[in-house]
């Protein structure tokens, strides 16, 4: 299943310097995979725009708009699919996680499942529960 999408915002801010830009340099298609629906794989067809940074002192000449909460730079999966695969990996680890993902309709290797788990942030340490011991 392919879902077509595009951003309609007038512009975006440069990730390098934060300067707002509305000057479009070009556009291209991205195809990130998403969580399967009704047993069918889902791929987004997103038209993203490349903007020109208008700050002369910024090191970036152009940059691509990112959809917050949906994609990351260079990502082949949506954030939702990435977090789902990481949760499967935390529960089952490599091979079993890859087999379960295949049942859901996502083809992924055991190495990828483990890599997604490894990329998760370390949990914060909390103080021990309870009070004083007697």
Backbone as XML, in Angstrom:
<?xml version="1.0"?>
<chain id="A" units="angstrom">
  <residue number="1" name="UNK">
    <atom name="N" x="0.851" y="-1.160" z="0.000"/>
    <atom name="CA" x="0.000" y="0.000" z="0.000"/>
    <atom name="C" x="0.902" y="1.230" z="0.000"/>
  </residue>
  <residue number="2" name="UNK">
    <atom name="N" x="0.637" y="2.175" z="-0.873"/>
    <atom name="CA" x="1.428" y="3.399" z="-0.947"/>
    <atom name="C" x="0.553" y="4.585" z="-0.588"/>
  </residue>
  <residue number="3" name="UNK">
    <atom name="N" x="1.049" y="5.415" z="0.320"/>
    <atom name="CA" x="0.342" y="6.616" z="0.753"/>
    <atom name="C" x="1.147" y="7.811" z="0.273"/>
  </residue>
  <residue number="4" name="UNK">
    <atom name="N" x="0.518" y="8.695" z="-0.489"/>
    <atom name="CA" x="1.202" y="9.881" z="-0.989"/>
    <atom name="C" x="0.999" y="11.031" z="-0.019"/>
  </residue>
  <residue number="5" name="UNK">
    <atom name="N" x="2.072" y="11.771" z="0.251"/>
    <atom name="CA" x="2.009" y="12.907" z="1.175"/>
    <atom name="C" x="3.003" y="13.976" z="0.746"/>
  </residue>
  <residue number="6" name="UNK">
    <atom name="N" x="2.721" y="15.199" z="1.153"/>
    <atom name="CA" x="3.663" y="16.294" z="0.958"/>
    <atom name="C" x="3.403" y="17.349" z="2.010"/>
  </residue>
  <residue number="7" name="UNK">
    <atom name="N" x="4.441" y="18.107" z="2.323"/>
    <atom name="CA" x="4.328" y="19.170" z="3.319"/>
    <atom name="C" x="3.717" y="20.402" z="2.668"/>
  </residue>
  <residue number="8" name="UNK">
    <atom name="N" x="2.898" y="21.092" z="3.436"/>
    <atom name="CA" x="2.258" y="22.292" z="2.906"/>
    <atom name="C" x="2.686" y="23.555" z="3.647"/>
  </residue>
  <residue number="9" name="UNK">
    <atom name="N" x="3.653" y="23.431" z="4.565"/>
    <atom name="CA" x="4.128" y="24.606" z="5.297"/>
    <atom name="C" x="4.797" y="25.576" z="4.321"/>
  </residue>
  <residue number="10" name="UNK">
    <atom name="N" x="4.700" y="26.855" z="4.624"/>
    <atom name="CA" x="5.265" y="27.876" z="3.749"/>
    <atom name="C" x="6.787" y="27.809" z="3.712"/>
  </residue>
  <residue number="11" name="UNK">
    <atom name="N" x="7.405" y="27.403" z="4.810"/>
    <atom name="CA" x="8.855" y="27.335" z="4.887"/>
    <atom name="C" x="9.270" y="26.536" z="6.098"/>
  </residue>
  <residue number="12" name="UNK">
    <atom name="N" x="10.560" y="26.575" z="6.400"/>
    <atom name="CA" x="11.091" y="25.863" z="7.556"/>
    <atom name="C" x="12.385" y="26.533" z="8.000"/>
  </residue>
  <residue number="13" name="UNK">
    <atom name="N" x="12.839" y="26.196" z="9.192"/>
    <atom name="CA" x="14.067" y="26.815" z="9.697"/>
    <atom name="C" x="15.266" y="25.925" z="9.412"/>
  </residue>
  <residue number="14" name="UNK">
    <atom name="N" x="16.394" y="26.566" z="9.181"/>
    <atom name="CA" x="17.647" y="25.869" z="8.882"/>
    <atom name="C" x="18.116" y="25.121" z="10.135"/>
  </residue>
  <residue number="15" name="UNK">
    <atom name="N" x="18.462" y="23.830" z="10.022"/>
    <atom name="CA" x="18.952" y="23.105" z="11.194"/>
    <atom name="C" x="20.334" y="23.571" z="11.646"/>
  </residue>
  <residue number="16" name="UNK">
    <atom name="N" x="21.059" y="24.287" z="10.794"/>
    <atom name="CA" x="22.386" y="24.765" z="11.146"/>
    <atom name="C" x="22.375" y="26.040" z="11.961"/>
  </residue>
  <residue number="17" name="UNK">
    <atom name="N" x="21.575" y="27.021" z="11.513"/>
    <atom name="CA" x="21.592" y="28.330" z="12.181"/>
    <atom name="C" x="20.227" y="28.760" z="12.703"/>
  </residue>
  <residue number="18" name="UNK">
    <atom name="N" x="19.163" y="28.094" z="12.295"/>
    <atom name="CA" x="17.829" y="28.434" z="12.777"/>
    <atom name="C" x="17.132" y="29.525" z="11.987"/>
  </residue>
  <residue number="19" name="UNK">
    <atom name="N" x="17.735" y="29.999" z="10.917"/>
    <atom name="CA" x="17.133" y="31.046" z="10.103"/>
    <atom name="C" x="15.957" y="30.486" z="9.315"/>
  </residue>
  <residue number="20" name="UNK">
    <atom name="N" x="14.827" y="31.206" z="9.327"/>
    <atom name="CA" x="13.645" y="30.779" z="8.597"/>
    <atom name="C" x="13.873" y="30.982" z="7.098"/>
  </residue>
  <residue number="21" name="UNK">
    <atom name="N" x="13.471" y="29.992" z="6.303"/>
    <atom name="CA" x="13.651" y="30.092" z="4.860"/>
    <atom name="C" x="12.379" y="29.673" z="4.143"/>
  </residue>
  <residue number="22" name="UNK">
    <atom name="N" x="12.025" y="30.428" z="3.111"/>
    <atom name="CA" x="10.901" y="30.079" z="2.252"/>
    <atom name="C" x="11.377" y="29.862" z="0.815"/>
  </residue>
  <residue number="23" name="UNK">
    <atom name="N" x="12.666" y="29.966" z="0.609"/>
    <atom name="CA" x="13.244" y="29.861" z="-0.729"/>
    <atom name="C" x="13.518" y="28.395" z="-1.068"/>
  </residue>
  <residue number="24" name="UNK">
    <atom name="N" x="12.717" y="27.833" z="-1.959"/>
    <atom name="CA" x="12.820" y="26.419" z="-2.316"/>
    <atom name="C" x="13.901" y="26.240" z="-3.378"/>
  </residue>
  <residue number="25" name="UNK">
    <atom name="N" x="14.815" y="25.321" z="-3.119"/>
    <atom name="CA" x="15.895" y="25.012" z="-4.050"/>
    <atom name="C" x="15.485" y="23.900" z="-5.009"/>
  </residue>
  <residue number="26" name="UNK">
    <atom name="N" x="14.639" y="22.992" z="-4.540"/>
    <atom name="CA" x="14.173" y="21.872" z="-5.353"/>
    <atom name="C" x="13.359" y="20.923" z="-4.483"/>
  </residue>
  <residue number="27" name="UNK">
    <atom name="N" x="13.008" y="19.790" z="-5.044"/>
    <atom name="CA" x="12.268" y="18.793" z="-4.274"/>
    <atom name="C" x="12.595" y="17.409" z="-4.827"/>
  </residue>
  <residue number="28" name="UNK">
    <atom name="N" x="12.284" y="16.393" z="-4.029"/>
    <atom name="CA" x="12.462" y="15.012" z="-4.472"/>
    <atom name="C" x="11.547" y="14.114" z="-3.659"/>
  </residue>
  <residue number="29" name="UNK">
    <atom name="N" x="11.442" y="12.858" z="-4.059"/>
    <atom name="CA" x="10.580" y="11.897" z="-3.385"/>
    <atom name="C" x="11.369" y="11.060" z="-2.400"/>
  </residue>
  <residue number="30" name="UNK">
    <atom name="N" x="10.751" y="10.787" z="-1.249"/>
    <atom name="CA" x="11.284" y="9.840" z="-0.262"/>
    <atom name="C" x="10.248" y="8.737" z="-0.090"/>
  </residue>
  <residue number="31" name="UNK">
    <atom name="N" x="10.712" y="7.544" z="0.223"/>
    <atom name="CA" x="9.819" y="6.402" z="0.359"/>
    <atom name="C" x="10.062" y="5.659" z="1.670"/>
  </residue>
  <residue number="32" name="UNK">
    <atom name="N" x="9.803" y="6.271" z="2.831"/>
    <atom name="CA" x="10.013" y="5.556" z="4.098"/>
    <atom name="C" x="8.921" y="4.511" z="4.337"/>
  </residue>
  <residue number="33" name="UNK">
    <atom name="N" x="9.324" y="3.359" z="4.862"/>
    <atom name="CA" x="8.373" y="2.299" z="5.200"/>
    <atom name="C" x="7.672" y="2.659" z="6.508"/>
  </residue>
  <residue number="34" name="UNK">
    <atom name="N" x="6.418" y="2.240" z="6.617"/>
    <atom name="CA" x="5.637" y="2.501" z="7.820"/>
    <atom name="C" x="5.104" y="1.181" z="8.366"/>
  </residue>
  <residue number="35" name="UNK">
    <atom name="N" x="4.454" y="1.236" z="9.506"/>
    <atom name="CA" x="3.883" y="0.053" z="10.153"/>
    <atom name="C" x="2.829" y="-0.551" z="9.216"/>
  </residue>
  <residue number="36" name="UNK">
    <atom name="N" x="2.841" y="-1.867" z="9.033"/>
    <atom name="CA" x="1.853" y="-2.505" z="8.148"/>
    <atom name="C" x="0.425" y="-2.255" z="8.621"/>
  </residue>
  <residue number="37" name="UNK">
    <atom name="N" x="-0.498" y="-2.284" z="7.676"/>
    <atom name="CA" x="-1.910" y="-2.099" z="7.976"/>
    <atom name="C" x="-2.695" y="-3.229" z="7.316"/>
  </residue>
  <residue number="38" name="UNK">
    <atom name="N" x="-3.503" y="-3.922" z="8.102"/>
    <atom name="CA" x="-4.336" y="-5.030" z="7.609"/>
    <atom name="C" x="-3.485" y="-6.084" z="6.905"/>
  </residue>
  <residue number="39" name="UNK">
    <atom name="N" x="-2.289" y="-6.326" z="7.425"/>
    <atom name="CA" x="-1.420" y="-7.347" z="6.858"/>
    <atom name="C" x="-0.696" y="-6.942" z="5.596"/>
  </residue>
  <residue number="40" name="UNK">
    <atom name="N" x="-0.823" y="-5.699" z="5.187"/>
    <atom name="CA" x="-0.158" y="-5.225" z="3.969"/>
    <atom name="C" x="0.907" y="-4.212" z="4.339"/>
  </residue>
  <residue number="41" name="UNK">
    <atom name="N" x="2.033" y="-4.261" z="3.658"/>
    <atom name="CA" x="3.095" y="-3.299" z="3.938"/>
    <atom name="C" x="2.660" y="-1.913" z="3.462"/>
  </residue>
  <residue number="42" name="UNK">
    <atom name="N" x="3.112" y="-0.912" z="4.188"/>
    <atom name="CA" x="2.754" y="0.477" z="3.891"/>
    <atom name="C" x="4.039" y="1.250" z="3.613"/>
  </residue>
  <residue number="43" name="UNK">
    <atom name="N" x="4.050" y="1.964" z="2.503"/>
    <atom name="CA" x="5.176" y="2.819" z="2.143"/>
    <atom name="C" x="4.630" y="4.211" z="1.883"/>
  </residue>
  <residue number="44" name="UNK">
    <atom name="N" x="5.251" y="5.201" z="2.516"/>
    <atom name="CA" x="4.872" y="6.587" z="2.268"/>
    <atom name="C" x="5.627" y="7.104" z="1.054"/>
  </residue>
  <residue number="45" name="UNK">
    <atom name="N" x="4.942" y="7.798" z="0.197"/>
    <atom name="CA" x="5.597" y="8.502" z="-0.907"/>
    <atom name="C" x="5.512" y="9.974" z="-0.557"/>
  </residue>
  <residue number="46" name="UNK">
    <atom name="N" x="6.628" y="10.511" z="-0.040"/>
    <atom name="CA" x="6.641" y="11.890" z="0.446"/>
    <atom name="C" x="7.439" y="12.786" z="-0.493"/>
  </residue>
  <residue number="47" name="UNK">
    <atom name="N" x="6.822" y="13.871" z="-0.922"/>
    <atom name="CA" x="7.560" y="14.881" z="-1.677"/>
    <atom name="C" x="8.101" y="15.866" z="-0.656"/>
  </residue>
  <residue number="48" name="UNK">
    <atom name="N" x="9.428" y="15.892" z="-0.513"/>
    <atom name="CA" x="10.067" y="16.818" z="0.415"/>
    <atom name="C" x="10.801" y="17.891" z="-0.384"/>
  </residue>
  <residue number="49" name="UNK">
    <atom name="N" x="10.876" y="19.072" z="0.208"/>
    <atom name="CA" x="11.519" y="20.189" z="-0.477"/>
    <atom name="C" x="12.898" y="20.457" z="0.125"/>
  </residue>
  <residue number="50" name="UNK">
    <atom name="N" x="13.800" y="20.866" z="-0.723"/>
    <atom name="CA" x="15.128" y="21.309" z="-0.306"/>
    <atom name="C" x="15.116" y="22.829" z="-0.339"/>
  </residue>
  <residue number="51" name="UNK">
    <atom name="N" x="15.466" y="23.430" z="0.792"/>
    <atom name="CA" x="15.457" y="24.880" z="0.919"/>
    <atom name="C" x="16.872" y="25.438" z="0.883"/>
  </residue>
  <residue number="52" name="UNK">
    <atom name="N" x="16.990" y="26.703" z="0.534"/>
    <atom name="CA" x="18.258" y="27.411" z="0.550"/>
    <atom name="C" x="18.321" y="28.249" z="1.815"/>
  </residue>
  <residue number="53" name="UNK">
    <atom name="N" x="19.418" y="28.123" z="2.571"/>
    <atom name="CA" x="19.588" y="28.937" z="3.774"/>
    <atom name="C" x="19.953" y="30.349" z="3.341"/>
  </residue>
  <residue number="54" name="UNK">
    <atom name="N" x="19.248" y="31.321" z="3.893"/>
    <atom name="CA" x="19.452" y="32.709" z="3.485"/>
    <atom name="C" x="20.440" y="33.457" z="4.369"/>
  </residue>
  <residue number="55" name="UNK">
    <atom name="N" x="21.012" y="32.750" z="5.353"/>
    <atom name="CA" x="22.033" y="33.346" z="6.208"/>
    <atom name="C" x="23.389" y="33.108" z="5.552"/>
  </residue>
  <residue number="56" name="UNK">
    <atom name="N" x="24.061" y="34.166" z="5.134"/>
    <atom name="CA" x="25.346" y="34.047" z="4.443"/>
    <atom name="C" x="26.438" y="33.450" z="5.318"/>
  </residue>
  <residue number="57" name="UNK">
    <atom name="N" x="26.304" y="33.574" z="6.634"/>
    <atom name="CA" x="27.334" y="33.079" z="7.542"/>
    <atom name="C" x="27.109" y="31.623" z="7.952"/>
  </residue>
  <residue number="58" name="UNK">
    <atom name="N" x="26.021" y="31.029" z="7.518"/>
    <atom name="CA" x="25.714" y="29.635" z="7.859"/>
    <atom name="C" x="26.536" y="28.702" z="6.960"/>
  </residue>
  <residue number="59" name="UNK">
    <atom name="N" x="26.990" y="27.604" z="7.533"/>
    <atom name="CA" x="27.779" y="26.633" z="6.778"/>
    <atom name="C" x="26.957" y="25.804" z="5.806"/>
  </residue>
  <residue number="60" name="UNK">
    <atom name="N" x="25.660" y="25.766" z="5.989"/>
    <atom name="CA" x="24.795" y="24.993" z="5.104"/>
    <atom name="C" x="24.297" y="25.885" z="3.972"/>
  </residue>
  <residue number="61" name="UNK">
    <atom name="N" x="24.402" y="25.400" z="2.770"/>
    <atom name="CA" x="23.854" y="26.125" z="1.632"/>
    <atom name="C" x="22.393" y="25.736" z="1.438"/>
  </residue>
  <residue number="62" name="UNK">
    <atom name="N" x="22.127" y="24.402" z="1.510"/>
    <atom name="CA" x="20.767" y="23.906" z="1.358"/>
    <atom name="C" x="20.481" y="22.899" z="2.460"/>
  </residue>
  <residue number="63" name="UNK">
    <atom name="N" x="19.204" y="22.667" z="2.706"/>
    <atom name="CA" x="18.786" y="21.678" z="3.686"/>
    <atom name="C" x="17.398" y="21.185" z="3.307"/>
  </residue>
  <residue number="64" name="UNK">
    <atom name="N" x="17.059" y="20.003" z="3.794"/>
    <atom name="CA" x="15.784" y="19.374" z="3.469"/>
    <atom name="C" x="14.841" y="19.501" z="4.654"/>
  </residue>
  <residue number="65" name="UNK">
    <atom name="N" x="13.582" y="19.784" z="4.371"/>
    <atom name="CA" x="12.594" y="19.855" z="5.442"/>
    <atom name="C" x="12.382" y="18.456" z="6.027"/>
  </residue>
  <residue number="66" name="UNK">
    <atom name="N" x="12.231" y="18.405" z="7.345"/>
    <atom name="CA" x="11.944" y="17.147" z="8.039"/>
    <atom name="C" x="10.561" y="17.254" z="8.666"/>
  </residue>
  <residue number="67" name="UNK">
    <atom name="N" x="9.838" y="16.170" z="8.665"/>
    <atom name="CA" x="8.523" y="16.132" z="9.289"/>
    <atom name="C" x="8.728" y="15.598" z="10.701"/>
  </residue>
  <residue number="68" name="UNK">
    <atom name="N" x="8.579" y="16.469" z="11.696"/>
    <atom name="CA" x="8.833" y="16.099" z="13.086"/>
    <atom name="C" x="7.925" y="14.948" z="13.514"/>
  </residue>
  <residue number="69" name="UNK">
    <atom name="N" x="8.524" y="13.950" z="14.147"/>
    <atom name="CA" x="7.773" y="12.803" z="14.628"/>
    <atom name="C" x="7.481" y="11.760" z="13.571"/>
  </residue>
  <residue number="70" name="UNK">
    <atom name="N" x="7.822" y="12.046" z="12.318"/>
    <atom name="CA" x="7.555" y="11.090" z="11.248"/>
    <atom name="C" x="8.842" y="10.520" z="10.667"/>
  </residue>
  <residue number="71" name="UNK">
    <atom name="N" x="9.802" y="11.382" z="10.375"/>
    <atom name="CA" x="11.044" y="10.921" z="9.750"/>
    <atom name="C" x="12.262" y="11.540" z="10.428"/>
  </residue>
  <residue number="72" name="UNK">
    <atom name="N" x="13.399" y="10.929" z="10.150"/>
    <atom name="CA" x="14.707" y="11.463" z="10.528"/>
    <atom name="C" x="15.526" y="11.606" z="9.258"/>
  </residue>
  <residue number="73" name="UNK">
    <atom name="N" x="16.644" y="12.308" z="9.363"/>
    <atom name="CA" x="17.531" y="12.430" z="8.203"/>
    <atom name="C" x="18.012" y="11.056" z="7.775"/>
  </residue>
  <residue number="74" name="UNK">
    <atom name="N" x="17.968" y="10.778" z="6.495"/>
    <atom name="CA" x="18.463" y="9.551" z="5.871"/>
    <atom name="C" x="17.733" y="8.292" z="6.330"/>
  </residue>
  <residue number="75" name="UNK">
    <atom name="N" x="16.626" y="8.416" z="7.032"/>
    <atom name="CA" x="15.919" y="7.244" z="7.560"/>
    <atom name="C" x="15.109" y="6.560" z="6.463"/>
  </residue>
  <residue number="76" name="UNK">
    <atom name="N" x="15.091" y="5.234" z="6.497"/>
    <atom name="CA" x="14.308" y="4.455" z="5.547"/>
    <atom name="C" x="12.999" y="3.975" z="6.156"/>
  </residue>
  <residue number="77" name="UNK">
    <atom name="N" x="12.818" y="4.256" z="7.446"/>
    <atom name="CA" x="11.605" y="3.866" z="8.155"/>
    <atom name="C" x="11.037" y="5.081" z="8.878"/>
  </residue>
  <residue number="78" name="UNK">
    <atom name="N" x="9.720" y="5.067" z="9.100"/>
    <atom name="CA" x="9.110" y="6.124" z="9.901"/>
    <atom name="C" x="9.488" y="5.910" z="11.363"/>
  </residue>
  <residue number="79" name="UNK">
    <atom name="N" x="9.309" y="6.942" z="12.155"/>
    <atom name="CA" x="9.596" y="6.831" z="13.592"/>
    <atom name="C" x="8.710" y="5.779" z="14.244"/>
  </residue>
  <residue number="80" name="UNK">
    <atom name="N" x="7.480" y="5.680" z="13.781"/>
    <atom name="CA" x="6.540" y="4.703" z="14.337"/>
    <atom name="C" x="7.014" y="3.275" z="14.076"/>
  </residue>
  <residue number="81" name="UNK">
    <atom name="N" x="7.485" y="2.980" z="12.865"/>
    <atom name="CA" x="7.989" y="1.640" z="12.561"/>
    <atom name="C" x="9.293" y="1.375" z="13.304"/>
  </residue>
  <residue number="82" name="UNK">
    <atom name="N" x="10.159" y="2.383" z="13.373"/>
    <atom name="CA" x="11.426" y="2.214" z="14.080"/>
    <atom name="C" x="11.187" y="1.887" z="15.552"/>
  </residue>
  <residue number="83" name="UNK">
    <atom name="N" x="10.280" y="2.616" z="16.203"/>
    <atom name="CA" x="10.024" y="2.352" z="17.620"/>
    <atom name="C" x="9.327" y="1.009" z="17.823"/>
  </residue>
  <residue number="84" name="UNK">
    <atom name="N" x="8.482" y="0.601" z="16.894"/>
    <atom name="CA" x="7.833" y="-0.708" z="16.985"/>
    <atom name="C" x="8.854" y="-1.827" z="16.878"/>
  </residue>
  <residue number="85" name="UNK">
    <atom name="N" x="9.764" y="-1.729" z="15.923"/>
    <atom name="CA" x="10.801" y="-2.751" z="15.765"/>
    <atom name="C" x="11.750" y="-2.770" z="16.962"/>
  </residue>
  <residue number="86" name="UNK">
    <atom name="N" x="12.040" y="-1.603" z="17.530"/>
    <atom name="CA" x="12.896" y="-1.550" z="18.717"/>
    <atom name="C" x="12.211" y="-2.220" z="19.904"/>
  </residue>
  <residue number="87" name="UNK">
    <atom name="N" x="10.896" y="-2.013" z="20.050"/>
    <atom name="CA" x="10.155" y="-2.656" z="21.141"/>
    <atom name="C" x="10.132" y="-4.171" z="20.966"/>
  </residue>
  <residue number="88" name="UNK">
    <atom name="N" x="9.971" y="-4.634" z="19.735"/>
    <atom name="CA" x="10.030" y="-6.074" z="19.458"/>
    <atom name="C" x="11.418" y="-6.598" z="19.798"/>
  </residue>
  <residue number="89" name="UNK">
    <atom name="N" x="12.441" y="-5.855" z="19.433"/>
    <atom name="CA" x="13.811" y="-6.264" z="19.726"/>
    <atom name="C" x="14.099" y="-6.314" z="21.218"/>
  </residue>
  <residue number="90" name="UNK">
    <atom name="N" x="13.560" y="-5.364" z="21.977"/>
    <atom name="CA" x="13.744" y="-5.390" z="23.431"/>
    <atom name="C" x="13.087" y="-6.620" z="24.043"/>
  </residue>
  <residue number="91" name="UNK">
    <atom name="N" x="11.954" y="-7.010" z="23.511"/>
    <atom name="CA" x="11.227" y="-8.148" z="24.073"/>
    <atom name="C" x="11.817" y="-9.489" z="23.651"/>
  </residue>
  <residue number="92" name="UNK">
    <atom name="N" x="12.256" y="-9.584" z="22.386"/>
    <atom name="CA" x="12.633" y="-10.896" z="21.855"/>
    <atom name="C" x="14.065" y="-11.019" z="21.354"/>
  </residue>
  <residue number="93" name="UNK">
    <atom name="N" x="14.776" y="-9.918" z="21.239"/>
    <atom name="CA" x="16.149" y="-9.896" z="20.712"/>
    <atom name="C" x="16.144" y="-10.114" z="19.201"/>
  </residue>
  <residue number="94" name="UNK">
    <atom name="N" x="17.241" y="-10.622" z="18.649"/>
    <atom name="CA" x="17.499" y="-10.639" z="17.213"/>
    <atom name="C" x="16.650" y="-11.555" z="16.360"/>
  </residue>
  <residue number="95" name="UNK">
    <atom name="N" x="16.953" y="-12.841" z="16.367"/>
    <atom name="CA" x="16.278" y="-13.763" z="15.447"/>
    <atom name="C" x="14.780" y="-13.859" z="15.707"/>
  </residue>
  <residue number="96" name="UNK">
    <atom name="N" x="14.397" y="-14.019" z="16.964"/>
    <atom name="CA" x="12.974" y="-14.119" z="17.282"/>
    <atom name="C" x="12.247" y="-12.823" z="16.941"/>
  </residue>
  <residue number="97" name="UNK">
    <atom name="N" x="12.883" y="-11.692" z="17.169"/>
    <atom name="CA" x="12.288" y="-10.403" z="16.824"/>
    <atom name="C" x="12.102" y="-10.256" z="15.324"/>
  </residue>
  <residue number="98" name="UNK">
    <atom name="N" x="13.084" y="-10.690" z="14.544"/>
    <atom name="CA" x="12.972" y="-10.618" z="13.090"/>
    <atom name="C" x="11.862" y="-11.537" z="12.591"/>
  </residue>
  <residue number="99" name="UNK">
    <atom name="N" x="11.718" y="-12.725" z="13.208"/>
    <atom name="CA" x="10.639" y="-13.638" z="12.812"/>
    <atom name="C" x="9.271" y="-13.042" z="13.124"/>
  </residue>
  <residue number="100" name="UNK">
    <atom name="N" x="9.116" y="-12.434" z="14.304"/>
    <atom name="CA" x="7.840" y="-11.819" z="14.656"/>
    <atom name="C" x="7.535" y="-10.637" z="13.736"/>
  </residue>
  <residue number="101" name="UNK">
    <atom name="N" x="8.531" y="-9.839" z="13.424"/>
    <atom name="CA" x="8.331" y="-8.712" z="12.511"/>
    <atom name="C" x="7.873" y="-9.219" z="11.139"/>
  </residue>
  <residue number="102" name="UNK">
    <atom name="N" x="8.417" y="-10.345" z="10.705"/>
    <atom name="CA" x="8.015" y="-10.930" z="9.419"/>
    <atom name="C" x="6.542" y="-11.348" z="9.452"/>
  </residue>
  <residue number="103" name="UNK">
    <atom name="N" x="6.092" y="-11.875" z="10.593"/>
    <atom name="CA" x="4.681" y="-12.242" z="10.747"/>
    <atom name="C" x="3.798" y="-11.007" z="10.601"/>
  </residue>
  <residue number="104" name="UNK">
    <atom name="N" x="4.259" y="-9.861" z="11.113"/>
    <atom name="CA" x="3.499" y="-8.610" z="11.003"/>
    <atom name="C" x="3.589" y="-7.990" z="9.612"/>
  </residue>
  <residue number="105" name="UNK">
    <atom name="N" x="4.481" y="-8.503" z="8.765"/>
    <atom name="CA" x="4.598" y="-7.985" z="7.409"/>
    <atom name="C" x="5.777" y="-7.062" z="7.181"/>
  </residue>
  <residue number="106" name="UNK">
    <atom name="N" x="6.766" y="-7.098" z="8.075"/>
    <atom name="CA" x="7.946" y="-6.252" z="7.931"/>
    <atom name="C" x="9.164" y="-7.152" z="7.729"/>
  </residue>
  <residue number="107" name="UNK">
    <atom name="N" x="9.827" y="-7.027" z="6.597"/>
    <atom name="CA" x="11.038" y="-7.798" z="6.355"/>
    <atom name="C" x="12.222" y="-7.051" z="6.957"/>
  </residue>
  <residue number="108" name="UNK">
    <atom name="N" x="12.835" y="-7.656" z="7.955"/>
    <atom name="CA" x="13.954" y="-7.025" z="8.649"/>
    <atom name="C" x="14.895" y="-8.130" z="9.126"/>
  </residue>
  <residue number="109" name="UNK">
    <atom name="N" x="16.169" y="-7.835" z="9.143"/>
    <atom name="CA" x="17.144" y="-8.828" z="9.592"/>
    <atom name="C" x="17.317" y="-8.756" z="11.106"/>
  </residue>
  <residue number="110" name="UNK">
    <atom name="N" x="17.883" y="-9.806" z="11.668"/>
    <atom name="CA" x="18.141" y="-9.818" z="13.110"/>
    <atom name="C" x="19.139" y="-8.741" z="13.488"/>
  </residue>
  <residue number="111" name="UNK">
    <atom name="N" x="20.092" y="-8.472" z="12.607"/>
    <atom name="CA" x="21.092" y="-7.430" z="12.881"/>
    <atom name="C" x="20.443" y="-6.052" z="12.975"/>
  </residue>
  <residue number="112" name="UNK">
    <atom name="N" x="19.478" y="-5.799" z="12.114"/>
    <atom name="CA" x="18.783" y="-4.515" z="12.139"/>
    <atom name="C" x="17.977" y="-4.358" z="13.416"/>
  </residue>
  <residue number="113" name="UNK">
    <atom name="N" x="17.306" y="-5.426" z="13.830"/>
    <atom name="CA" x="16.538" y="-5.374" z="15.080"/>
    <atom name="C" x="17.470" y="-5.049" z="16.245"/>
  </residue>
  <residue number="114" name="UNK">
    <atom name="N" x="18.615" y="-5.706" z="16.294"/>
    <atom name="CA" x="19.568" y="-5.450" z="17.377"/>
    <atom name="C" x="20.154" y="-4.036" z="17.290"/>
  </residue>
  <residue number="115" name="UNK">
    <atom name="N" x="20.387" y="-3.555" z="16.091"/>
    <atom name="CA" x="20.923" y="-2.201" z="15.905"/>
    <atom name="C" x="19.927" y="-1.158" z="16.396"/>
  </residue>
  <residue number="116" name="UNK">
    <atom name="N" x="18.638" y="-1.391" z="16.154"/>
    <atom name="CA" x="17.611" y="-0.463" z="16.626"/>
    <atom name="C" x="17.525" y="-0.459" z="18.147"/>
  </residue>
  <residue number="117" name="UNK">
    <atom name="N" x="17.695" y="-1.635" z="18.758"/>
    <atom name="CA" x="17.706" y="-1.707" z="20.226"/>
    <atom name="C" x="18.935" y="-0.981" z="20.771"/>
  </residue>
  <residue number="118" name="UNK">
    <atom name="N" x="20.067" y="-1.183" z="20.124"/>
    <atom name="CA" x="21.308" y="-0.556" z="20.572"/>
    <atom name="C" x="21.250" y="0.968" z="20.463"/>
  </residue>
  <residue number="119" name="UNK">
    <atom name="N" x="20.464" y="1.483" z="19.535"/>
    <atom name="CA" x="20.359" y="2.930" z="19.332"/>
    <atom name="C" x="19.441" y="3.603" z="20.345"/>
  </residue>
  <residue number="120" name="UNK">
    <atom name="N" x="18.706" y="2.823" z="21.133"/>
    <atom name="CA" x="17.819" y="3.410" z="22.133"/>
    <atom name="C" x="18.627" y="4.122" z="23.210"/>
  </residue>
  <residue number="121" name="UNK">
    <atom name="N" x="18.094" y="5.207" z="23.774"/>
    <atom name="CA" x="18.819" y="5.896" z="24.848"/>
    <atom name="C" x="18.863" y="5.034" z="26.107"/>
  </residue>
  <residue number="122" name="UNK">
    <atom name="N" x="19.906" y="5.223" z="26.884"/>
    <atom name="CA" x="20.043" y="4.488" z="28.145"/>
    <atom name="C" x="18.946" y="4.930" z="29.100"/>
  </residue>
  <residue number="123" name="UNK">
    <atom name="N" x="18.336" y="3.997" z="29.825"/>
    <atom name="CA" x="17.310" y="4.402" z="30.790"/>
    <atom name="C" x="17.941" y="5.188" z="31.935"/>
  </residue>
  <residue number="124" name="UNK">
    <atom name="N" x="17.173" y="6.141" z="32.452"/>
    <atom name="CA" x="17.675" y="6.938" z="33.569"/>
    <atom name="C" x="17.676" y="6.093" z="34.832"/>
  </residue>
  <residue number="125" name="UNK">
    <atom name="N" x="18.717" y="6.286" z="35.623"/>
    <atom name="CA" x="18.788" y="5.562" z="36.885"/>
    <atom name="C" x="17.911" y="6.272" z="37.901"/>
  </residue>
  <residue number="126" name="UNK">
    <atom name="N" x="17.088" y="5.490" z="38.582"/>
    <atom name="CA" x="16.217" y="6.068" z="39.599"/>
    <atom name="C" x="16.705" y="5.601" z="40.967"/>
  </residue>
  <residue number="127" name="UNK">
    <atom name="N" x="16.431" y="6.393" z="41.994"/>
    <atom name="CA" x="16.860" y="5.985" z="43.333"/>
    <atom name="C" x="16.120" y="4.713" z="43.747"/>
  </residue>
  <residue number="128" name="UNK">
    <atom name="N" x="16.719" y="3.925" z="44.616"/>
    <atom name="CA" x="16.049" y="2.687" z="45.045"/>
    <atom name="C" x="14.708" y="2.988" z="45.692"/>
  </residue>
  <residue number="129" name="UNK">
    <atom name="N" x="13.758" y="2.117" z="45.439"/>
    <atom name="CA" x="12.412" y="2.289" z="46.006"/>
    <atom name="C" x="12.415" y="1.878" z="47.473"/>
  </residue>
  <residue number="130" name="UNK">
    <atom name="N" x="11.489" y="2.436" z="48.201"/>
    <atom name="CA" x="11.358" y="2.065" z="49.611"/>
    <atom name="C" x="12.109" y="3.014" z="50.513"/>
  </residue>
  <residue number="131" name="UNK">
    <atom name="N" x="11.955" y="2.794" z="51.784"/>
    <atom name="CA" x="12.583" y="3.657" z="52.770"/>
    <atom name="C" x="13.793" y="2.983" z="53.396"/>
  </residue>
  <residue number="132" name="UNK">
    <atom name="N" x="14.006" y="3.288" z="54.680"/>
    <atom name="CA" x="15.137" y="2.700" z="55.396"/>
    <atom name="C" x="14.857" y="1.265" z="55.764"/>
  </residue>
  <residue number="133" name="UNK">
    <atom name="N" x="15.895" y="0.492" z="55.838"/>
    <atom name="CA" x="15.752" y="-0.892" z="56.287"/>
    <atom name="C" x="16.015" y="-0.958" z="57.763"/>
  </residue>
  <residue number="134" name="UNK">
    <atom name="N" x="15.385" y="-1.869" z="58.434"/>
    <atom name="CA" x="15.591" y="-2.043" z="59.881"/>
    <atom name="C" x="16.394" y="-3.267" z="60.148"/>
  </residue>
</chain>
